[in-house]
Amino acid sequence: MSRFSYLTHLECSESGATAPSDRLQTFSEDGFPFLARYDLKALSEEVDRDRWSARRPSGFWNYHELLPVQDPANVVSLGETQTPLIEISTVLEKIPGRFGKLYVKDEGRLPTHSFKARGMAAAVSKARELGVTHCAVPSAGNAGAALSAYAARAGLTSVVVCPNDTHETILNEIRQYGAELITIDGLIQDCGKYIRERAGEHGWFDFSTLKEPYRIEGKKTIAFELAVQLDWKPPSVIFYPTGGGTGLIAIWKAYHELKELGWIDGPLPRMIAVQAAGCAPIVKAWEDGDIKAGPWPDATTRALGLRVPAAFGDRLILRGVRESDGFAIAVSDEELSAAKTELARETGLLCCLEGAATYAAFKVAVERSMISEADTVVCFNSGSGLKDDA
Ligand SMILES: Cc1ncc(COP(=O)(O)O)c(C=O)c1O
């Protein structure tokens, strides 16, 4: 008999020390993110890959065996759909060289109109399973919108702390879901500090990137969908807009799980961390050959989701980039804004600035011959362009 979830335990991403997953956890005693582990052997014996992917309607919770919620009654859902993988190879006609195929994975179609819905759907569901009632998150906007929507759906309270220059459209969205919204004069790490200093007193559970273990689990569904959409053959290259890096780490983790299950063929994708030139700590660490990233001083970019001067998951991001034979690359605000306009006009896709950055980086990578002409490329559009104030 198959189980709803094959989750077994948590493991420190650096030391490998284990921790139980049947109680509330944050990060490891050594101060590093936890990774959730599953009984993949039993799963491969008890669940058939093609039946797994043929479940209808398609969508997020169909992948429940590789998600952390044990009891289906705890699933909090807002109707997460499989997001489309849209081929935009026509734009390649203007780019010298011939590529296999170029796609955009468009996450603007998810609840709350960004990929942050995936992480929060899993994290809020699991938190509810483990008894959390008060949720808190520091956010550049989209994670806060997703947390407050899923918390509302689950009947939990939420507090969101954002920098005071966050897009007004998203601040309004957060207010409408009924969250307590606090804006401060500072960056995302200052918002995180604000929550840490008050969490004990108010009984808040902190959903900060990688400081709770399950947002990345939800984001693994990006790779599960890609696997199904590309007939179990990983794309050659994935360009991912990297702030805290949850999605990049999650996609890499998910491909490993699929490989271990024996469900995919061929080499795993090269993972490309795309950052803004005004805040590129991962790019600097990658170029310097470091295993961790130093904090980036005076971070500035219009792509607010990429304005993360110090990522808690820096080692995991860099490990994913290196292990996959990928690279890290920065684009200027001018390049990413121009990419947004070009994508809208040439393909009809209104990507957010962070998502458009991946297309800008793709073009730079082609120019510098960093990817091969035979590659099948996925640019990850993390949210709807309607959420950018300008
Ligand atoms: C639209 C958008 N894209 C990308 C990112 C960066 O995501 P991650 O923290 O997974 O690197 C964010 C984070 O706020 C975002 O809102």
The ligand as an ORCA input file, in Angstrom:
! r2SCAN-3c Opt
* xyz 0 1
  C       9.626     37.213     -8.570
  C      10.787     36.640     -7.819
  N      11.746     36.003     -8.516
  C      12.818     35.463     -7.905
  C      12.995     35.554     -6.536
  C      14.195     34.922     -5.899
  O      13.824     33.672     -5.457
  P      14.743     32.742     -4.562
  O      14.710     33.327     -3.193
  O      14.136     31.388     -4.649
  O      16.110     32.776     -5.138
  C      12.017     36.207     -5.761
  C      12.153     36.316     -4.307
  O      11.599     37.155     -3.657
  C      10.886     36.746     -6.423
  O       9.898     37.361     -5.748
*
